[in-house]
């Protein structure tokens, strides 16, 4: 039976081919380099976990959790695809109670969300996470921001780091005597999407007009005001400002910033594009999540961002693969010998015995920057003709000089 197969990617999933795949790899290398420079160690976790491990203790769980992919194995166990990495840390610390604290870890890998597709939103994406577990100091918060700040500078992305504090938000709402602080925060979180007037209108479900007016007057105050009036969380934000200053990281206080209502407990941060204000990364302190299966409170702070988003914004140099095409003019054995020497020296190359015209056309189509000609004359003189495909210039070089030039 001849069935018609739809040959296409599943909606919300994508392929990455050169040159985009090369750019992704270059960005990923820079990200990993900075993670390691700040002492973060790599870990890997399974893509599949028990579904109950993914669920939130909060009745109104985050969208990311409710949008998780659910599945069953042959044993009819309820499983799911990971939608992030942070929830897996609670399992790791339950199963590995002897991990030496503080523990700095990073992870780069695929996460999945069964959510509606829109421009720039996919159901599978590569998440990059750093977390410091077991360090209650604000210095740990500042380190997470410093890492990402360094990464964005190297990738030439203009950004602004906005910070707030969950304790401060609670204190502001309590000072106005509004009940249901979580619902109020949920509404405040929508301010960028629906505007101030709409948010004020929605808040009437939880507060009277005077309370709403007072709340917004408070939310326009600066950090100094909250510190002087002994609002909880203001001191943590002031400490963060100091620690960031030491590290050369600029931050901006935004009292409207809410994020991750289900788990953040202290400082929260969001990194946005300077132009347009789109979110690039987010994070904060979540001191009540990692220890939830271990029966103890383990302090934790982290930051998370998608590789796709920063790759799109990044300006980065990519190295072409391969770097050289070796054209054999009836010198197959010698060409392969030279290729072996170049590879040993760390030069990416491939060989061909195609006619010169066809070989050059192939090099151009793959944007291979150099070609090397290997004929009987070259072997005799032990000098090889190196052609720069961008400028068209040619040089006769010994093997040693060739390695130096191609490196």
C-alpha positions in Angstrom: 0.0 0.0 0.0 1.5 3.3 -1.1 0.8 5.8 1.7 1.5 9.5 1.1 4.0 10.7 3.8 4.2 14.3 4.7 7.9 15.2 4.5 8.3 18.2 6.8 9.4 19.1 10.3 6.8 18.9 13.0 5.3 22.3 13.7 7.3 24.1 16.4 10.5 22.1 15.7 13.4 23.2 13.4 16.6 22.1 11.7 19.9 24.0 11.9 22.1 23.8 8.8 25.3 25.6 7.8 26.0 28.6 8.0 23.5 29.0 10.9 24.7 25.8 12.6 28.2 27.1 12.5 27.1 30.4 14.2 25.2 28.4 16.9 28.3 26.4 17.6 30.5 29.5 17.8 28.1 31.2 20.3 27.8 28.0 22.3 31.6 27.8 22.6 31.8 31.4 23.9 29.0 30.7 26.4 30.7 27.6 27.7 34.1 29.4 28.0 32.6 32.0 30.3 30.7 29.4 32.3 34.0 27.6 33.0 35.9 30.9 33.6 33.6 31.5 36.5 34.1 28.0 37.9 30.9 26.4 36.8 31.1 22.6 36.1 29.1 20.8 33.4 26.3 18.3 34.3 23.9 16.3 32.1 20.5 15.1 33.0 17.9 12.8 31.3 15.4 14.4 28.8 12.6 12.2 30.4 11.5 12.4 34.0 8.6 11.0 36.1 5.7 13.3 35.5 5.0 13.9 39.3 8.6 15.2 39.7 7.7 18.0 37.2 4.6 19.2 38.9 4.6 22.3 41.1 3.4 22.4 44.7 1.7 25.7 43.7 -2.0 25.2 42.7 -1.6 27.8 40.0 1.5 26.3 38.4 3.6 28.2 35.8 2.7 28.0 32.1 6.0 26.2 31.4 4.9 23.3 33.8 1.3 23.1 32.5 2.6 23.1 28.9 4.9 20.1 29.5 4.9 17.1 27.1 3.4 14.1 28.8 3.9 10.5 27.7 3.8 6.9 28.9 6.3 4.1 28.5 5.4 0.4 28.0 5.1 -0.1 31.8 2.3 2.6 31.7 4.5 4.9 33.9 3.5 8.6 33.6 6.5 10.4 32.2 7.3 13.7 30.6 9.9 15.6 28.6 11.9 18.1 30.7 10.6 21.7 30.2 13.7 23.2 32.0 16.6 22.0 34.1 16.0 23.6 37.5 13.4 21.2 38.8 15.8 18.3 38.1 18.2 19.7 40.7 15.8 18.8 43.5 16.0 15.1 42.4 19.8 15.3 41.9 20.3 16.6 45.5 18.0 14.0 47.0 19.9 11.2 45.2 23.4 12.7 45.8 23.3 14.1 49.3 27.1 14.2 49.5 27.6 16.8 46.8 30.1 19.4 48.2 28.5 22.8 48.6 28.6 25.4 47.2 28.1 23.6 43.9 28.4 25.6 40.7 26.9 23.8 37.7 26.1 24.6 34.1 24.0 22.8 31.6 23.3 23.3 27.9 20.7 21.1 26.3 17.3 20.6 24.8 14.1 21.4 26.6 10.5 20.9 25.4 7.2 22.7 25.8 3.9 21.8 24.2 2.8 25.4 23.9 1.3 27.6 21.1 3.7 28.5 18.4 4.5 32.2 17.6 7.3 34.1 16.0 10.6 33.1 17.7 8.8 30.6 20.0 9.4 26.9 19.4 8.4 23.6 21.2 12.0 22.5 21.4 14.9 24.8 22.2 18.4 24.8 23.6 18.5 26.1 27.1 21.7 27.4 28.8 21.6 27.4 32.6 24.0 28.3 35.4 23.2 27.7 39.1 25.0 28.2 42.4 23.6 25.8 45.0 24.4 26.1 48.7 25.6 29.7 48.7 23.2 32.1 50.5 25.3 35.2 49.8 24.3 38.0 47.4 27.8 37.6 45.9 26.5 34.4 44.2 23.6 36.4 42.7 26.1 39.0 41.3 28.3 36.2 39.9 25.4 34.9 37.8 24.8 38.3 36.4 28.5 39.0 35.8 28.9 35.8 33.7 26.0 36.7 31.4 27.1 40.3 31.2 30.5 39.2 30.0 28.9 36.8 27.4 26.7 39.5 26.0 29.6 42.0 25.7 31.6 39.4 23.8 28.7 38.7 21.5 28.2 42.5 20.9 24.6 42.4 22.1 23.3 45.7 23.7 21.4 44.8 26.9 20.0 46.1 30.1 19.8 44.1 33.4 16.7 44.8 35.4 16.4 43.6 39.0 13.8 43.4 41.7 13.2 41.3 44.9 10.3 39.0 45.7 10.4 40.0 49.4 10.2 43.6 48.5 7.2 43.1 46.2 5.4 41.2 49.0 6.3 44.0 51.5 5.0 46.7 49.1 1.7 44.8 48.5 1.3 44.1 52.3 1.9 47.8 53.2 -1.1 48.7 51.1 -3.1 46.0 52.9 -4.1 44.2 49.7 -4.9 40.5 50.2 -3.9 37.8 47.6 -0.4 39.1 46.9 0.3 36.4 44.3 -2.7 37.3 42.2 -1.7 41.0 42.4 1.8 40.2 41.3 0.4 38.2 38.4 -1.5 41.3 37.2 1.5 43.6 37.7 3.6 41.1 35.6 1.3 41.9 32.6 2.2 45.7 32.6 4.5 45.4 29.5 1.9 43.5 27.5 -1.4 45.2 28.3 -0.3 48.6 29.8 -0.8 50.3 33.1 -4.5 51.2 32.7 -5.6 47.7 31.9 -3.6 46.3 34.9 -5.2 48.8 37.3 -8.6 47.8 35.9 -7.8 44.1 36.6 -6.6 44.9 40.1 -10.1 46.0 41.1 -10.9 42.3 41.7 -8.4 42.4 44.7 -8.3 46.0 45.9 -10.2 49.3 46.0 -9.3 52.5 44.1 -7.3 54.1 46.9 -5.3 50.9 47.5 -4.5 50.7 43.7 -3.4 54.4 43.6 -1.2 54.0 46.7 0.3 50.8 45.3 1.3 52.5 42.0 2.7 55.5 43.8 4.9 53.1 45.8 6.0 51.2 42.7 7.3 54.4 41.3 9.7 55.0 44.2 13.4 54.4 44.0 15.4 51.8 46.0 16.7 54.5 48.4 13.1 55.1 49.6 12.5 51.4 50.3 15.8 51.1 52.2 15.1 54.2 54.3 11.6 52.9 55.2 13.0 49.4 56.1 11.0 47.5 53.4 12.0 43.8 53.5 14.2 42.8 50.5 15.5 46.4 49.9 18.8 45.6 51.6 19.3 42.5 49.5 18.9 44.7 46.4 21.3 47.3 47.7 23.8 44.5 48.4 23.3 43.2 44.9 24.0 46.7 43.5 27.2 46.9 45.5 28.4 43.4 44.5 27.6 44.1 40.8 29.5 47.4 41.0 32.6 45.5 42.2 32.3 43.2 39.1 31.7 46.0 36.7 28.1 44.9 36.0 25.4 47.6 35.5 22.0 46.8 36.9 18.7 48.8 37.0 16.0 48.6 39.7 12.5 47.8 38.3 9.9 47.4 41.0 7.4 46.1 38.4 9.5 43.0 37.6 7.9 39.8 39.0 8.9 36.6 37.1 8.6 33.0 38.3 5.9 33.4 40.9 6.0 29.7 41.8 9.6 29.6 42.9 11.6 32.8 43.3 12.2 33.8 46.9 14.7 36.8 46.8 16.4 38.8 44.1 15.0 38.3 40.6 16.5 39.5 37.4 15.6 39.9 33.7 18.1 40.8 30.9 16.5 42.6 28.0 17.6 43.9 24.6 18.3 47.6 24.9 16.4 48.3 21.8 12.8 47.0 21.9 13.0 45.6 25.4 12.6 41.9 24.4 13.7 39.5 27.1 16.9 37.6 26.5 17.4 35.8 29.9 15.9 35.6 33.4 16.8 34.3 36.8 16.9 34.8 40.5 17.1 33.3 43.9 15.0 30.2 44.6 15.9 29.0 48.1 12.9 26.7 48.6 13.1 24.5 45.5 16.3 22.4 45.4 15.9 20.9 48.9 12.2 20.0 48.6 12.8 16.2 48.4 15.7 16.3 50.9 13.6 17.8 53.7 15.8 20.9 54.1 16.2 24.3 52.7 19.2 24.6 50.2 19.9 28.1 49.0 20.1 28.5 45.2 20.4 31.1 42.6 20.6 30.8 38.8 20.1 32.3 35.4 18.7 30.8 32.2 18.6 31.7 28.6 17.8 30.2 25.2 20.7 29.6 22.7 18.4 30.4 19.8 17.6 33.9 21.0 21.2 35.0 21.7 22.5 33.4 18.5 20.0 35.5 16.5 21.3 38.7 18.2 25.0 37.8 18.3 27.7 39.2 16.1 30.3 36.5 16.1 33.1 35.2 13.8 32.6 31.7 12.5 35.4 29.4 11.3 34.6 27.8 8.0 34.6 24.0 7.9 36.7 22.8 6.2 39.5 25.4 6.1 41.2 24.0 3.0 40.5 21.8 0.0 43.5 19.8 -1.2 43.3 19.3 -5.0 45.2 16.2 -6.1 46.6 16.3 -9.6 47.2 12.6 -10.0 48.9 12.6 -6.6 46.3 10.7 -4.4 48.8 9.1 -2.0 50.8 12.3 -1.4 47.6 14.4 -1.1 46.3 12.1 1.6 49.7 12.2 3.4 49.6 16.0 3.4 46.0 16.0 4.6 47.0 13.7 7.5 49.8 16.2 8.4 47.5 19.2 8.3 44.9 17.5 10.5 47.5 16.5 13.0 48.4 20.2 13.2 44.7 21.1 13.8 43.8 22.2 10.3 40.4 21.1 9.0 40.7 19.9 5.4 39.3 17.6 2.7 40.8 16.2 -0.5 39.5 15.8 -4.0 40.8 14.5 -7.3 38.2 16.3 -9.4 39.3 18.5 -12.4 40.6 21.9 -11.2 37.6 23.9 -12.5 35.1 21.6 -10.8 37.1 21.5 -7.5 37.3 25.4 -7.4 33.6 25.7 -8.0 33.0 23.2 -5.2 35.3 25.2 -2.8 33.4 28.4 -3.7 30.0 26.8 -3.1 31.0 25.7 0.4 32.9 29.0 1.1 36.1 27.1 1.7 38.7 29.9 2.2 41.8 28.1 0.8 42.7 25.5 -1.8 46.1 23.7 -2.1 47.3 22.2 -5.4 49.3 19.0 -5.2 50.9 17.9 -8.5 54.1 16.1 -9.5 56.0 19.5 -9.6 54.9 20.4 -6.1 56.0 17.0 -4.7 59.4 17.3 -6.5 60.0 20.8 -5.1 58.4 20.1 -1.8 56.5 23.4 -2.2 52.7 23.6 -2.5 50.6 26.2 -4.2 48.2 27.8 -1.7 45.3 29.8 -3.2 43.3 32.3 -1.1 39.7 32.0 -2.5 38.7 35.4 -1.2 41.5 37.5 -2.7 42.6 35.1 -5.5 46.3 35.5 -4.4 48.6 32.4 -4.7 51.8 31.5 -2.8 54.3 28.7 -3.0 54.9 27.3 0.5 56.7 24.4 2.2 54.7 22.1 4.4 55.8 23.9 7.5 54.8 27.3 6.0 51.5 25.8 4.8 50.6 24.7 8.3 51.4 28.2 9.7 49.4 29.9 7.0 46.3 27.7 7.4 46.4 27.8 11.2 
